[in-house]
């Protein structure tokens, strides 16, 4: 096992080194034609069991819908592994034509000129309806120069999942949770010797979301100063520290093997050990909505709710031929039709990226019967785009360390965020 890890790290290091001097081009191989004469389009992606199955169904439907292109898929363990293998593939000129990545990884590839500008295909397509794409997701694939380096495949945002019976027994109407202070009061009322009021999912994301809902910003307007130890950040993070460690009305499950902490958190809510938890829209496929309900994240104090709404994106690799790129574009369009977005969202819980998805009859009937399915989409409409870290991840890494210090180690928020800001500012100044 250790040998495999070391080998993987060495491979990634070599790929990164090669990419540093690379200006484009991901594949030198000739386009592949299938036995029935279709042009093969290679796609790398990842996801949980349900997501992978539904994604493959949509791929199969695309392949059957036309006679020009055949999308061949390769699944990876997660988005990070996809990115690492993609870097190695680009360096070795053995990359796919298309990949599913999160925003920061797509942007990193674009800055190295390794993914194509999709504007060329959009501008030539009279049927492309840009206005129907939800802006918070679409805009994450556009850089400062207007390059469309990715199209959103689906979105994700963290919402509040609450145990219906526990809330009812405590006399709490979930629709009255309009601020984090309201949730604090609810958690205090719920907490007993055997039940904890609330469980934020482990990770810095929930703290970042709450800070954004308190008017926080990552950087100053001129981009020169990192603001992660401002009052807007500290007040929120210190509140979470107090709720977890002093008041003991909240709890964070951490560590374990793989996704153990995630399963533990969900099980606590489903088994009536917690009043609810903060978790991804993608969790909906694994939840029993006879037991739980869903509501949007609230604002902090008098500030409006503004949690992140992250896009998972399809990118077109620059090294593919013009014919392969056209095939990539055709699949991007197919995956993001309102009908396929409806199918994807109903099956996985992830957020549709097309507004007109709400008009698809099957989706409308489903959400009428299952109103929790609309909560992530409604929240995304006023969400904050995924934070852009100009240092290549060093600011966000500093926040991850600070979050663990606050949530797990009971370090005062001011102390943790001051240290994070110093690290982040040093990285920012080095640019």
Secondary structure, DSSP 8 states (H G I E B T S, - for coil): -HHHHHHHHHHHHHHHHHHHT--S--B-S---B-TTS-EEEEEEEE--HHHHHHHHHHHHHHHHH-SSEEEEEEEESSHHHHHHHHHHHHHTTB--SEEEEEHHHHHHHHHTT-B--THHHHHT-TT--GGGB-HHHHGGGB-TT--B--EEEEEE-EEEEEEHHHHHHTT--GGG--BHHHHHHHHHHH--SS-BSBEE-SSTHHHHHHHHTTT--SB-TTS-SB-TTSHHHHHHHHHHHIIIIIS--B-----SSTTHHHHHHHHHHHTTSBSEEEEEGGGGGG--TTTEEEE---BSTTS----EEEEEEEEEBTTS-HHHHHHHHHHHHHHTSHHHHHHHHHHH--B-SBGGGGGSHHHHHHHHH-THHHHHHHHHTT-EE----TTSSHHHHHHHHHHHHHHTT---HHHHHHHHHHHHHHHHHT-
